[in-house]
Amino acid sequence: MRRSLVKQGTALLVAMVGLGATAVSAADAPPVFSSTPQAAWVGIGIGAFFPVPGSPTPIGQDPAHRYISNDEATATGQQPNQRISDAGHPNLKQWAKDGMTKDNAEVLAGKFAFTARSSCQPGGVPGFDVLLGGALSILQLPSEVTMIFSGNAETRHIRLNASHPANPTPSWYGDSVGHYEGDTLVVDTIGLNDKTFIDNYRTPHTAKLHVTERWRMIEGGKKLEILLTLDDPDTFNQPWQALRQYDRVNRNFSEDVCSENNFNPFGIDYMTPVADKPDF
């Protein structure tokens, strides 16, 4: 059904752009991120944000503990390890440093360094942008953009040409509104709860987090790039920016139900939520 929705949405957007060609030039037409049902995007790198010159850097790996991914371990024969965050980052408020230092100590003592993806929890914003183990499909309609990440079918809804409610109830994905500026989709998100992480280094945030994303295709449509601006005065000393890029792939949408596949024979706790009683 999701594949059918992507096909219908793509067709509608293409028709909408075509019908409006007399009113707007091709340069002013919105981008078509998933031009076919098979057009999807896979994140580049190990699920980290890239720095932007002139901005405080994103949180990354602790310099004292170099991260070795499974791919690098396979290629080099080294032992893979886990993400240890740079808890001393100068842009972090002290409460965040303290919490991340405690988390690092637990990981170094043997705790699994879980991420939203590995624990089957919503990624939030901007955590959605660095989810691992799947591909991103983008459904564009005149009134809404829906982003679906195949891993656990995580879904974001972005209302177009709309305003935020005066007092949005905090939620996992917050309230996202967007508009097109030429070839760029600009998304503004507020109303996020504090249950998610900023990134795969488990950087916390408060409900004051405000995220702006600028989505555009680059390199002739071969790549998708997001320029992010994050502002959370209770977590960071100053707002900061980061980049995230994706490669275009040709892939059918496949559902991956995380909680039904998240089994580890070695007894590792992925921090997956488990109900202790049935809902009905």
DASULRA-V321339 format. One record per pair of residues at least 6 apart in sequence whose C-alpha atoms are under 7 Angstrom apart, sorted by the first residue. I is the first residue (numbers start at 1). J is the second residue. Records with the same first field share a line. If there is no record, write none. Layout:
I: J ; J
//
This chain:
3: 37 ; 253
6: 37 ; 139
7: 36 ; 37
9: 139 ; 140 ; 141
10: 34 ; 35 ; 36 ; 139 ; 140
12: 141
13: 140 ; 141 ; 142
17: 29
27: 182
28: 182
29: 182
30: 180 ; 182 ; 183
31: 183 ; 184
33: 138
34: 40 ; 137 ; 138 ; 139
38: 250 ; 251 ; 252
39: 248 ; 249 ; 250 ; 251
40: 135 ; 136 ; 137 ; 248 ; 249 ; 250 ; 251
41: 135 ; 136 ; 137 ; 246 ; 247 ; 248 ; 249
42: 135 ; 136 ; 246 ; 247 ; 248 ; 249
43: 245 ; 246 ; 247
44: 245 ; 246 ; 247
47: 130 ; 131 ; 132 ; 200
48: 130 ; 200
49: 58 ; 242 ; 243 ; 244
50: 242 ; 243 ; 244
51: 57 ; 58 ; 242 ; 243
52: 241 ; 242 ; 243
55: 240 ; 241
56: 91 ; 240
58: 242
59: 85 ; 86 ; 89
60: 85 ; 86 ; 201
61: 67 ; 83 ; 84 ; 85 ; 86
62: 84 ; 85 ; 86
65: 84
67: 81 ; 82 ; 83
68: 80 ; 81
69: 80 ; 81
70: 80
73: 79 ; 80
82: 113
83: 113 ; 201
84: 104 ; 201
85: 104 ; 201
87: 97 ; 100 ; 101
88: 97
91: 236 ; 237 ; 238
92: 235 ; 236 ; 237
93: 235 ; 236 ; 237
96: 204 ; 235
107: 113
112: 268 ; 269 ; 270
114: 270 ; 271
115: 200
116: 122 ; 123
117: 131 ; 132
118: 270
119: 270 ; 271 ; 272
120: 258 ; 259 ; 272
122: 154 ; 172
123: 131 ; 196
124: 172 ; 173 ; 196
125: 173
126: 198
127: 197 ; 198 ; 199
130: 199
133: 151
134: 149 ; 150 ; 151
135: 149 ; 150
136: 147 ; 148 ; 149 ; 150
137: 147 ; 148 ; 149
138: 146 ; 147 ; 148
139: 145 ; 146 ; 147
140: 146
143: 159 ; 160
144: 157 ; 158 ; 159 ; 160
145: 157 ; 158 ; 159
146: 155 ; 156 ; 157 ; 158
147: 155 ; 156 ; 157
148: 154 ; 155 ; 156
149: 155
150: 253 ; 254 ; 255 ; 256
151: 255 ; 256 ; 258
152: 255 ; 256 ; 257 ; 258
153: 255 ; 256
156: 173
157: 176
158: 176 ; 177 ; 178
159: 176 ; 177 ; 178
160: 177 ; 178 ; 179
161: 177 ; 178 ; 179
162: 177
163: 177
164: 175 ; 177
168: 191
169: 191
170: 191 ; 192 ; 193
171: 191 ; 192 ; 193
172: 192 ; 193
173: 192
174: 189 ; 190 ; 191 ; 192
175: 189 ; 190 ; 191
176: 187 ; 188 ; 189 ; 190
177: 187 ; 188 ; 189
178: 185 ; 186 ; 187 ; 188
179: 185 ; 186 ; 187
180: 186
183: 216
184: 214 ; 215 ; 216
185: 214 ; 215 ; 216
186: 213 ; 214 ; 215
187: 212 ; 213 ; 214
188: 211 ; 212 ; 213
189: 210 ; 211 ; 212
190: 209 ; 210 ; 211
191: 207
192: 207 ; 209
193: 207
194: 205 ; 206 ; 207
197: 203 ; 204 ; 205
198: 204 ; 205
205: 235
206: 232 ; 234 ; 235
208: 232
209: 231 ; 232
210: 230 ; 231 ; 232
211: 228 ; 229 ; 230 ; 231
212: 228 ; 229 ; 230
213: 226 ; 227 ; 228 ; 229
214: 226 ; 227 ; 228
215: 225 ; 226 ; 227
216: 224 ; 225 ; 226
217: 223 ; 224 ; 225
218: 224 ; 225
222: 247 ; 248
223: 245 ; 246 ; 247 ; 248
224: 245 ; 246 ; 247
225: 244 ; 245 ; 246
226: 243 ; 244 ; 245
227: 242 ; 243 ; 244
228: 241 ; 242 ; 243
229: 240 ; 241 ; 242
230: 239 ; 240 ; 241
231: 239 ; 240
232: 239
//
